[in-house]
């Protein structure tokens, strides 16, 4: 479902697929208060700039979960603000999404909330010759996330992570993984 706005195209998705860059602070400062003012948690914001095909994706959540109506409500509010403030040059798509079962992580506090859960972490630069780690969150130690992968404990600096996602329980039980 999508609607065309004068300078923005937006649609709602109940679970996002592609990974993109996290939004700059000025966008976070504009968007988070609106999402939270509507009674939702702003899980995170991804922004992929492109002159003709930019993407701004906002992940929202609530204790009761997220329905299409929730995405639509937030999209309409954000679309109006973005049209007035005009913080993004060029055309872009505005997408509001639930985080899904393989929720992305944007903040250290999200790792703390999911201690004992398994995550897939991609790195900007290799640690021990690896750019991807799948491990159990053991702890958050300052600005580092401590992951256990098999018998190995790996301390990963939060700033070294390019993306991180929760591995859903059903995939762990099947012995598979997300692949994202």
C-alpha positions in Angstrom: 0.0 0.0 0.0 1.4 3.4 -0.9 0.3 7.0 -1.4 2.1 9.6 -3.4 2.9 12.9 -1.7 4.2 16.0 -3.4 7.9 15.2 -2.7 7.7 11.9 -0.9 6.4 8.4 -1.5 5.4 6.4 1.6 4.0 3.0 2.3 3.6 0.7 5.3 5.3 -2.6 5.9 4.9 -4.9 8.9 8.4 -6.2 8.6 11.4 -4.5 6.9 13.7 -6.5 4.7 16.8 -4.6 3.5 19.4 -3.1 5.8 20.4 0.5 5.4 22.5 3.2 7.0 21.3 4.6 10.3 19.8 8.1 10.1 21.8 11.2 10.9 21.1 12.8 14.3 19.1 15.7 12.9 16.6 13.3 11.4 16.4 11.3 14.7 15.8 14.5 16.6 12.8 15.4 14.3 11.3 11.9 14.1 11.7 10.3 17.6 9.5 12.8 19.5 6.7 12.4 17.0 6.7 8.6 17.2 6.9 8.6 21.0 4.3 11.4 21.2 1.9 9.0 19.4 2.5 6.4 22.1 5.0 4.1 20.2 8.6 3.2 20.8 11.0 4.4 18.1 13.1 1.3 17.8 15.4 2.9 15.2 15.7 4.8 12.0 17.5 3.8 8.9 18.4 6.3 6.1 19.8 5.5 2.7 20.4 8.7 0.8 20.2 8.6 -3.0 19.3 11.5 -5.4 16.3 9.7 -6.9 15.6 6.6 -4.8 16.4 7.5 -1.1 14.8 5.5 1.7 13.8 6.6 5.2 12.7 3.6 7.3 11.3 4.0 10.8 10.9 1.0 13.0 8.1 1.3 15.7 7.0 -1.0 18.4 4.5 -1.1 21.3 3.6 -3.5 24.1 0.6 -4.6 22.1 2.6 -5.2 18.9 2.2 -3.2 15.6 -0.6 -3.4 13.1 -0.9 -1.8 9.7 -3.1 0.9 11.2 -0.3 1.9 13.6 2.1 2.2 10.6 -0.4 4.3 8.7 -1.0 6.6 11.7 2.7 7.2 12.2 3.4 7.6 8.4 0.8 10.3 8.1 2.1 12.3 11.1 5.7 12.0 9.9 4.9 12.7 6.3 3.3 16.0 7.3 6.3 17.0 9.4 8.8 16.0 6.8 7.0 18.0 4.1 7.1 21.1 6.4 10.6 20.7 7.7 12.0 19.4 4.4 15.2 17.9 6.0 16.0 15.5 3.1 17.1 16.7 -0.3 15.7 14.9 -3.3 13.0 12.2 -3.5 12.8 9.4 -1.0 10.4 6.7 0.2 9.1 7.0 3.8 8.5 3.5 5.3 7.2 2.8 8.7 7.6 -0.8 9.9 7.4 -3.1 12.9 10.8 -4.4 13.8 9.7 -8.0 13.2 11.0 -11.1 15.0 14.5 -10.5 13.6 14.5 -6.9 15.0 17.4 -4.7 14.1 19.4 -3.2 17.0 20.3 0.5 16.9 21.3 1.3 20.6 23.4 -0.4 23.3 20.3 -0.4 25.5 18.6 -2.8 23.0 21.4 -5.3 23.5 21.0 -5.0 27.3 17.2 -5.7 26.9 18.0 -8.9 25.0 20.8 -10.4 27.1 20.6 -14.2 26.7 19.3 -13.9 23.1 21.2 -14.7 19.9 22.1 -11.9 17.5 23.8 -11.7 14.1 26.3 -8.8 14.0 28.0 -7.4 10.9 31.2 -5.4 11.4 32.7 -2.4 9.6 36.2 -4.0 10.0 37.1 -7.6 10.8 37.6 -8.8 14.3 39.7 -12.0 14.4 39.5 -12.0 10.6 35.7 -12.1 10.7 33.1 -9.5 9.6 30.1 -11.4 10.8 29.5 -12.9 14.2 26.4 -14.9 15.4 26.4 -15.2 19.1 24.5 -15.1 22.4 24.5 -11.7 24.1 26.2 -12.4 27.5 26.6 -8.8 28.7 27.0 -5.1 27.8 30.3 -3.8 29.2 30.6 -0.1 28.7 30.5 0.5 25.0 31.2 -3.2 24.2 28.8 -6.1 23.6 30.0 -9.4 24.9 28.9 -12.3 22.7 29.4 -16.0 23.2 29.8 -18.0 20.0 30.3 -21.7 20.7 33.2 -21.9 23.2 34.5 -18.4 22.3 33.7 -15.1 24.1 34.0 -12.1 21.8 34.0 -8.5 23.0 32.6 -6.4 20.2 32.8 -2.5 20.3 29.3 -1.1 19.6 30.9 1.4 17.2 32.5 -1.4 15.2 29.0 -2.8 14.3 27.6 -1.9 10.9 24.3 -3.8 11.7 22.9 -6.2 14.2 19.7 -8.2 14.3 18.0 -10.6 16.7 17.9 -14.2 15.5 14.3 -15.4 16.0 13.8 -18.3 18.4 12.1 -20.4 15.7 15.3 -20.3 13.6 17.4 -21.4 16.5 15.1 -24.4 17.1 15.3 -25.4 13.5 19.1 -24.9 13.5 18.9 -22.3 10.8 19.6 -18.6 10.8 18.3 -15.4 9.2 20.9 -14.9 6.5 20.4 -11.1 6.6 
